């Protein structure tokens, strides 16, 4: 759940460590949202910290300029607006571009009570499962439609005209 655990105010909380190149962004996995909620609801943790180290690598072919680290240490629960959830793999993921814009803007996160953060996590989990079920039903219907067309064909001729290799 965490790459390490830090003790603060008599509570050990998980810390997820991420590293990468400054300026590149995506949606890295953070934590299983169900596992996070289990620990929050059991009142075993009250934060989920992120230690992020982004390296600024200058475009210097001679290598004369140094690499500059940018270090971020935040409670993910304070930045849930920049966290998305995919129920397929069950992972909470960081929307890096928006997150770094918010963190580097100089504005501190809103001071939201823990119970409201848990409500937000629960809403994300529920929404993710609803979307997963809808997506799976749509996929199943698409395959059923193809199957129905297949059953109504006369003969079994292989056609690789639309096949993409790779």
LODO-495717 format. One record per residue (C-alpha): x, y, z; residue in three letters. Coordinates in Angstrom, 1 decimal, padded with zeros to 4 digits. Layout:
BEGIN
<site east="X" north="Y" up="Z" rest="ala"/>
...
***
This chain:
BEGIN
<site east="000.0" north="000.0" up="000.0" rest="unk"/>
<site east="002.9" north="002.3" up="000.7" rest="unk"/>
<site east="006.6" north="002.2" up="-000.3" rest="unk"/>
<site east="007.3" north="003.2" up="003.3" rest="unk"/>
<site east="005.3" north="004.3" up="006.4" rest="unk"/>
<site east="005.9" north="007.5" up="008.3" rest="unk"/>
<site east="004.8" north="008.1" up="011.9" rest="unk"/>
<site east="003.2" north="011.4" up="012.7" rest="unk"/>
<site east="001.0" north="012.2" up="015.7" rest="unk"/>
<site east="001.3" north="008.5" up="016.9" rest="unk"/>
<site east="-000.2" north="007.3" up="013.6" rest="unk"/>
<site east="001.8" north="005.4" up="010.9" rest="unk"/>
<site east="000.6" north="006.5" up="007.4" rest="unk"/>
<site east="001.6" north="005.0" up="004.0" rest="unk"/>
<site east="003.9" north="007.0" up="001.7" rest="unk"/>
<site east="003.8" north="006.3" up="-002.0" rest="unk"/>
<site east="007.1" north="007.3" up="-003.8" rest="unk"/>
<site east="007.1" north="008.3" up="-007.4" rest="unk"/>
<site east="010.0" north="009.5" up="-009.6" rest="unk"/>
<site east="010.2" north="010.7" up="-013.1" rest="unk"/>
<site east="011.2" north="013.4" up="-015.5" rest="unk"/>
<site east="009.9" north="017.0" up="-015.0" rest="unk"/>
<site east="007.5" north="018.1" up="-017.8" rest="unk"/>
<site east="006.4" north="014.6" up="-018.7" rest="unk"/>
<site east="003.0" north="013.7" up="-017.4" rest="unk"/>
<site east="000.5" north="010.9" up="-017.5" rest="unk"/>
<site east="-001.7" north="009.0" up="-015.0" rest="unk"/>
<site east="000.5" north="006.9" up="-012.7" rest="unk"/>
<site east="-001.1" north="004.4" up="-010.4" rest="unk"/>
<site east="-001.2" north="005.4" up="-006.8" rest="unk"/>
<site east="-003.1" north="002.9" up="-004.7" rest="unk"/>
<site east="-006.0" north="000.5" up="-004.8" rest="unk"/>
<site east="-008.9" north="002.7" up="-003.9" rest="unk"/>
<site east="-010.7" north="-000.2" up="-002.1" rest="unk"/>
<site east="-007.6" north="-000.9" up="000.0" rest="unk"/>
<site east="-007.3" north="002.8" up="000.8" rest="unk"/>
<site east="-011.0" north="003.0" up="001.8" rest="unk"/>
<site east="-010.6" north="-000.2" up="003.9" rest="unk"/>
<site east="-007.8" north="001.4" up="006.0" rest="unk"/>
<site east="-009.6" north="004.8" up="006.2" rest="unk"/>
<site east="-012.9" north="003.3" up="007.3" rest="unk"/>
<site east="-011.2" north="001.0" up="009.8" rest="unk"/>
<site east="-009.6" north="004.3" up="011.2" rest="unk"/>
<site east="-006.1" north="002.8" up="010.8" rest="unk"/>
<site east="-004.8" north="005.8" up="008.7" rest="unk"/>
<site east="-005.8" north="009.4" up="008.3" rest="unk"/>
<site east="-003.7" north="010.3" up="005.2" rest="unk"/>
<site east="-002.1" north="008.8" up="002.1" rest="unk"/>
<site east="001.1" north="010.7" up="001.4" rest="unk"/>
<site east="002.9" north="011.1" up="-001.9" rest="unk"/>
<site east="006.6" north="011.7" up="-002.1" rest="unk"/>
<site east="007.3" north="012.7" up="-005.7" rest="unk"/>
<site east="010.7" north="013.4" up="-007.2" rest="unk"/>
<site east="010.7" north="014.9" up="-010.7" rest="unk"/>
<site east="014.1" north="015.5" up="-012.3" rest="unk"/>
<site east="014.5" north="018.5" up="-014.6" rest="unk"/>
<site east="017.1" north="017.4" up="-017.2" rest="unk"/>
<site east="018.5" north="020.2" up="-019.3" rest="unk"/>
<site east="018.8" north="019.7" up="-023.0" rest="unk"/>
<site east="022.5" north="020.1" up="-022.9" rest="unk"/>
<site east="024.5" north="017.9" up="-025.3" rest="unk"/>
<site east="027.8" north="018.7" up="-023.6" rest="unk"/>
<site east="026.4" north="017.7" up="-020.2" rest="unk"/>
<site east="027.7" north="020.9" up="-018.5" rest="unk"/>
<site east="024.4" north="021.8" up="-016.8" rest="unk"/>
<site east="023.2" north="019.8" up="-013.7" rest="unk"/>
<site east="020.1" north="017.9" up="-013.2" rest="unk"/>
<site east="017.6" north="019.7" up="-010.9" rest="unk"/>
<site east="015.3" north="017.7" up="-008.6" rest="unk"/>
<site east="011.8" north="019.0" up="-007.8" rest="unk"/>
<site east="010.4" north="017.3" up="-004.7" rest="unk"/>
<site east="006.8" north="017.2" up="-003.7" rest="unk"/>
<site east="005.4" north="015.8" up="-000.5" rest="unk"/>
<site east="001.6" north="016.0" up="-000.2" rest="unk"/>
<site east="-001.3" north="014.1" up="001.3" rest="unk"/>
<site east="-003.1" north="012.7" up="-001.7" rest="unk"/>
<site east="-006.4" north="013.1" up="000.1" rest="unk"/>
<site east="-005.9" north="016.9" up="-000.1" rest="unk"/>
<site east="-005.6" north="016.6" up="-003.9" rest="unk"/>
<site east="-008.5" north="014.3" up="-004.8" rest="unk"/>
<site east="-009.6" north="016.7" up="-007.5" rest="unk"/>
<site east="-006.5" north="015.5" up="-009.4" rest="unk"/>
<site east="-007.1" north="011.8" up="-008.7" rest="unk"/>
<site east="-009.1" north="009.6" up="-011.0" rest="unk"/>
<site east="-010.3" north="006.0" up="-010.6" rest="unk"/>
<site east="-010.5" north="003.0" up="-012.9" rest="unk"/>
<site east="-012.5" north="000.1" up="-011.5" rest="unk"/>
<site east="-011.0" north="-002.3" up="-014.0" rest="unk"/>
<site east="-007.6" north="-002.5" up="-012.3" rest="unk"/>
<site east="-009.0" north="-000.9" up="-009.2" rest="unk"/>
<site east="-006.4" north="001.8" up="-009.1" rest="unk"/>
<site east="-006.6" north="005.5" up="-008.1" rest="unk"/>
<site east="-004.4" north="007.4" up="-010.6" rest="unk"/>
<site east="-002.9" north="010.8" up="-010.5" rest="unk"/>
<site east="-003.8" north="013.3" up="-013.2" rest="unk"/>
<site east="-000.2" north="014.7" up="-013.3" rest="unk"/>
<site east="-000.6" north="017.7" up="-015.5" rest="unk"/>
<site east="-003.4" north="019.2" up="-013.5" rest="unk"/>
<site east="-001.8" north="018.2" up="-010.2" rest="unk"/>
<site east="001.5" north="019.9" up="-010.9" rest="unk"/>
<site east="-000.3" north="023.0" up="-012.1" rest="unk"/>
<site east="-002.2" north="023.1" up="-008.8" rest="unk"/>
<site east="000.8" north="022.3" up="-006.5" rest="unk"/>
<site east="003.2" north="024.8" up="-008.1" rest="unk"/>
<site east="000.6" north="027.6" up="-008.2" rest="unk"/>
<site east="001.4" north="028.5" up="-004.6" rest="unk"/>
<site east="-002.1" north="028.0" up="-003.3" rest="unk"/>
<site east="-002.4" north="025.5" up="-000.4" rest="unk"/>
<site east="-005.1" north="022.8" up="-000.7" rest="unk"/>
<site east="-008.4" north="023.4" up="000.9" rest="unk"/>
<site east="-008.6" north="022.2" up="004.5" rest="unk"/>
<site east="-011.3" north="019.5" up="004.1" rest="unk"/>
<site east="-012.2" north="017.3" up="007.0" rest="unk"/>
<site east="-011.2" north="013.7" up="006.8" rest="unk"/>
<site east="-014.9" north="012.5" up="006.7" rest="unk"/>
<site east="-015.5" north="014.5" up="003.6" rest="unk"/>
<site east="-012.4" north="013.1" up="002.0" rest="unk"/>
<site east="-013.7" north="009.6" up="002.7" rest="unk"/>
<site east="-017.1" north="010.5" up="001.2" rest="unk"/>
<site east="-015.2" north="011.7" up="-002.0" rest="unk"/>
<site east="-013.2" north="008.5" up="-002.2" rest="unk"/>
<site east="-016.4" north="006.4" up="-001.8" rest="unk"/>
<site east="-018.2" north="008.4" up="-004.5" rest="unk"/>
<site east="-015.2" north="007.8" up="-006.9" rest="unk"/>
<site east="-015.3" north="004.1" up="-006.1" rest="unk"/>
<site east="-019.0" north="003.8" up="-006.7" rest="unk"/>
<site east="-018.8" north="005.9" up="-009.9" rest="unk"/>
<site east="-016.0" north="003.8" up="-011.2" rest="unk"/>
<site east="-017.9" north="000.5" up="-010.6" rest="unk"/>
<site east="-021.0" north="001.9" up="-012.4" rest="unk"/>
<site east="-018.8" north="002.9" up="-015.4" rest="unk"/>
<site east="-017.1" north="-000.5" up="-015.4" rest="unk"/>
<site east="-020.4" north="-002.3" up="-015.5" rest="unk"/>
<site east="-021.7" north="000.0" up="-018.3" rest="unk"/>
<site east="-018.5" north="-000.5" up="-020.3" rest="unk"/>
<site east="-018.6" north="-004.3" up="-019.9" rest="unk"/>
<site east="-022.3" north="-004.4" up="-020.9" rest="unk"/>
<site east="-021.6" north="-002.3" up="-024.0" rest="unk"/>
<site east="-018.6" north="-004.6" up="-024.9" rest="unk"/>
<site east="-020.7" north="-007.7" up="-024.4" rest="unk"/>
<site east="-023.5" north="-006.2" up="-026.6" rest="unk"/>
<site east="-021.0" north="-005.4" up="-029.3" rest="unk"/>
<site east="-019.7" north="-008.9" up="-029.3" rest="unk"/>
<site east="-023.2" north="-010.3" up="-029.3" rest="unk"/>
<site east="-024.0" north="-008.2" up="-032.4" rest="unk"/>
<site east="-020.9" north="-009.5" up="-034.2" rest="unk"/>
<site east="-021.8" north="-013.0" up="-033.2" rest="unk"/>
<site east="-025.4" north="-012.6" up="-034.5" rest="unk"/>
<site east="-024.0" north="-011.4" up="-037.9" rest="unk"/>
<site east="-021.5" north="-014.3" up="-037.9" rest="unk"/>
<site east="-024.3" north="-016.9" up="-037.3" rest="unk"/>
<site east="-026.3" north="-015.6" up="-040.3" rest="unk"/>
<site east="-023.4" north="-015.8" up="-042.8" rest="unk"/>
<site east="-023.4" north="-018.5" up="-045.4" rest="unk"/>
<site east="-020.0" north="-020.3" up="-045.4" rest="unk"/>
<site east="-016.9" north="-019.7" up="-043.4" rest="unk"/>
<site east="-014.5" north="-017.6" up="-045.4" rest="unk"/>
<site east="-011.5" north="-016.0" up="-043.7" rest="unk"/>
<site east="-011.0" north="-012.3" up="-044.7" rest="unk"/>
<site east="-007.9" north="-010.5" up="-043.4" rest="unk"/>
<site east="-008.7" north="-007.2" up="-045.2" rest="unk"/>
<site east="-009.2" north="-005.2" up="-042.0" rest="unk"/>
<site east="-006.6" north="-007.1" up="-039.9" rest="unk"/>
<site east="-003.9" north="-005.1" up="-038.3" rest="unk"/>
<site east="-000.8" north="-006.9" up="-037.1" rest="unk"/>
<site east="001.0" north="-005.8" up="-034.0" rest="unk"/>
***
